[in-house]
Amino acid sequence: MPHHSLVKVRSLEHVIYVENRLSPGKVNLRTQDRQRQLTRPTGADRTMLTEEERREIEAEAAHYLRPQAAAVDAMKILQRHRGWMSDEALRDLGGLLQMTRAELDSVATFYNLVFRKPVGKHVILICNSVSCWVMGYPGLREHLSLRLGIDLGQTTADGRYTLLPIVCLGDCDHAPAMMVDDQLYGDLTPEKIDAILEEYR
């Protein structure tokens, strides 16, 4: 997917934020329009979302001018409930956001924190940026692989861990770094990695 497609989504979010600050009255009217869009019978009939999933996604989409702009946040919500974004999950979500499965897939495959294949209970993202590489990434990657018995892109036999590379975690001043689920860890050493893994057993 071209890079500029996701930028458009982010730009729209920024415009909506500015509009919220400058014209709250107008945004209230737009909010009503968004709610009507999200509750169209044609969209609702096509979805198999649980009531909890639908409620959380609608609450997030209410912050945007159009429901499609909430695609990334909606996928993260659905992924939190289901573990990963299957084709069926994209179909279910598409009915609510008025998007095709192909449109959602183009966003999901661009955004590296949306998983299109099954992952373990805990996802380990190890940074392989230049900063982390210089500060010891190769040795730490090897240590993780030996400790978990898997290589990058694989999941442990017990389904507990998935090990994935990521280009940058934005923690260059504490390189090398990795993230487990939503928790960021920096200044890594083999000993620190062992201690971190113990927290997720």
C-alpha positions as CSV (number, residue, x, y, z in Angstrom):
1,M,0.0,0.0,0.0
2,P,1.4,3.5,-0.8
3,H,2.6,5.3,2.2
4,H,0.4,8.3,1.5
5,S,-2.8,6.3,2.0
6,L,-2.2,6.0,5.7
7,V,-1.0,9.6,5.9
8,K,-4.4,10.6,4.6
9,V,-6.0,8.9,7.6
10,R,-3.7,10.6,10.0
11,S,-4.2,13.9,8.3
12,L,-7.9,13.6,8.7
13,E,-7.5,12.8,12.4
14,H,-5.5,16.0,12.7
15,V,-8.2,18.1,10.9
16,I,-10.9,16.7,13.1
17,Y,-8.8,17.5,16.2
18,V,-8.5,21.1,15.0
19,E,-12.2,21.3,14.2
20,N,-13.0,20.0,17.6
21,R,-11.0,22.9,19.2
22,L,-12.2,25.6,16.9
23,S,-15.9,24.8,16.1
24,P,-17.3,22.6,18.8
25,G,-20.9,23.4,17.8
26,K,-20.3,22.2,14.3
27,V,-18.6,19.1,15.5
28,N,-21.6,18.2,17.6
29,L,-23.7,18.1,14.4
30,R,-21.1,16.0,12.7
31,T,-21.1,13.7,15.7
32,Q,-24.8,13.1,15.2
33,D,-24.2,12.4,11.5
34,R,-21.5,9.9,12.4
35,Q,-23.8,8.1,14.8
36,R,-26.4,7.8,12.1
37,Q,-23.7,6.4,9.7
38,L,-22.6,3.9,12.2
39,T,-26.1,2.6,12.9
40,R,-27.3,2.2,9.4
41,P,-29.2,-1.1,9.2
42,T,-27.4,-2.2,6.0
43,G,-24.0,-2.0,7.8
44,A,-25.3,-3.5,11.1
45,D,-26.8,-6.5,9.3
46,R,-23.5,-7.4,7.7
47,T,-21.5,-7.5,11.0
48,M,-21.0,-10.3,13.5
49,L,-19.5,-8.1,16.2
50,T,-20.3,-8.7,19.8
51,E,-22.2,-6.0,21.7
52,E,-19.0,-5.1,23.6
53,E,-16.9,-4.9,20.4
54,R,-19.5,-2.7,18.7
55,R,-19.8,-0.4,21.7
56,E,-16.1,0.2,22.0
57,I,-15.7,0.8,18.3
58,E,-18.6,3.1,18.1
59,A,-17.3,5.1,21.0
60,E,-13.9,5.5,19.3
61,A,-15.4,6.3,15.9
62,A,-17.4,9.1,17.5
63,H,-14.2,11.1,17.6
64,Y,-13.9,11.2,13.9
65,L,-15.6,13.0,11.0
66,R,-16.1,9.7,9.1
67,P,-16.3,6.2,10.5
68,Q,-13.6,5.1,8.0
69,A,-11.0,7.3,9.8
70,A,-11.3,5.1,12.9
71,A,-10.1,2.0,10.9
72,V,-6.8,1.6,12.7
73,D,-8.2,2.2,16.2
74,A,-11.1,-0.1,15.5
75,M,-8.8,-2.9,14.3
76,K,-6.7,-2.5,17.5
77,I,-9.9,-2.8,19.6
78,L,-11.1,-5.9,17.7
79,Q,-7.6,-7.4,17.8
80,R,-7.6,-7.0,21.6
81,H,-10.7,-9.0,21.8
82,R,-9.8,-11.7,19.2
83,G,-6.0,-11.8,19.3
84,W,-5.5,-11.1,15.6
85,M,-7.3,-9.7,12.5
86,S,-8.6,-12.6,10.4
87,D,-10.4,-12.2,7.1
88,E,-13.7,-12.7,9.0
89,A,-12.8,-10.0,11.5
90,L,-12.1,-7.6,8.6
91,R,-15.5,-8.5,7.1
92,D,-17.3,-8.0,10.4
93,L,-15.6,-4.6,10.9
94,G,-16.2,-3.5,7.3
95,G,-19.9,-3.6,7.8
96,L,-19.7,-1.1,10.7
97,L,-17.2,1.2,9.1
98,Q,-18.7,1.1,5.6
99,M,-15.4,-0.3,4.2
100,T,-14.7,-3.3,2.0
101,R,-12.5,-6.1,3.3
102,A,-9.9,-5.1,0.7
103,E,-9.8,-1.5,2.0
104,L,-9.3,-2.6,5.6
105,D,-6.7,-5.2,4.5
106,S,-4.7,-2.4,2.8
107,V,-4.6,-0.5,6.1
108,A,-3.9,-3.6,8.2
109,T,-1.0,-4.8,6.2
110,F,0.6,-1.3,6.2
111,Y,0.3,-0.9,10.0
112,N,2.7,-3.3,11.7
113,L,0.9,-3.5,15.0
114,V,-2.1,-5.1,13.4
115,F,-1.6,-8.8,13.0
116,R,-3.0,-10.6,10.0
117,K,-1.9,-14.0,11.2
118,P,-2.4,-15.7,14.6
119,V,0.1,-14.7,17.2
120,G,0.9,-15.9,20.7
121,K,-0.5,-14.7,24.0
122,H,2.4,-12.2,24.2
123,V,4.0,-10.5,21.2
124,I,7.6,-9.5,21.5
125,L,8.7,-6.8,19.1
126,I,12.5,-6.4,19.0
127,C,13.8,-3.2,17.4
128,N,16.2,-3.7,14.5
129,S,16.8,0.0,13.7
130,V,20.3,1.4,13.2
131,S,20.6,2.6,16.8
132,C,19.6,-0.7,18.3
133,W,21.8,-2.6,15.8
134,V,24.9,-0.6,16.9
135,M,24.0,-1.1,20.5
136,G,23.8,-4.9,20.4
137,Y,20.6,-6.0,18.5
138,P,22.2,-9.0,16.8
139,G,23.4,-10.6,20.0
140,L,20.1,-9.9,21.8
141,R,18.1,-11.3,18.9
142,E,20.1,-14.5,19.0
143,H,19.7,-14.7,22.8
144,L,15.9,-14.3,22.5
145,S,15.7,-17.0,19.8
146,L,17.7,-19.4,21.9
147,R,15.7,-18.7,25.0
148,L,12.4,-19.1,23.3
149,G,13.3,-21.8,20.8
150,I,12.0,-19.8,17.9
151,D,13.2,-17.5,15.1
152,L,11.8,-14.1,14.0
153,G,8.2,-14.5,12.7
154,Q,7.5,-17.7,14.7
155,T,5.4,-18.5,17.8
156,T,6.4,-20.9,20.6
157,A,4.9,-24.3,20.7
158,D,2.8,-23.5,23.8
159,G,1.4,-20.4,22.1
160,R,2.8,-18.1,24.7
161,Y,5.2,-15.9,22.7
162,T,5.5,-14.6,19.1
163,L,8.8,-12.9,18.2
164,L,8.7,-10.2,15.6
165,P,11.1,-7.5,14.3
166,I,10.1,-3.9,14.2
167,V,11.9,-1.0,12.4
168,C,11.8,1.5,15.3
169,L,10.2,1.8,18.7
170,G,11.2,5.4,19.2
171,D,13.4,4.7,22.2
172,C,16.8,5.3,20.5
173,D,18.3,7.0,23.6
174,H,17.7,3.7,25.4
175,A,18.8,1.3,22.7
176,P,18.6,-1.6,22.4
177,A,14.9,-1.8,23.0
178,M,12.0,-4.2,22.6
179,M,8.3,-4.2,23.4
180,V,6.2,-6.9,24.9
181,D,2.5,-6.4,24.2
182,D,2.2,-2.7,25.1
183,Q,5.1,-2.4,27.5
184,L,8.4,-0.8,26.2
185,Y,11.7,-2.0,27.6
186,G,15.1,-0.2,26.9
187,D,18.8,-0.5,27.8
188,L,18.5,-4.3,27.2
189,T,21.0,-6.9,28.1
190,P,20.7,-10.7,28.0
191,E,20.1,-10.7,31.8
192,K,17.5,-8.0,31.6
193,I,15.7,-9.9,28.8
194,D,15.6,-13.1,31.0
195,A,14.1,-11.1,33.9
196,I,11.5,-9.5,31.6
197,L,10.4,-12.9,30.2
198,E,9.9,-14.2,33.7
199,E,7.2,-11.5,34.2
200,Y,5.1,-13.1,31.4
201,R,5.3,-16.7,32.4
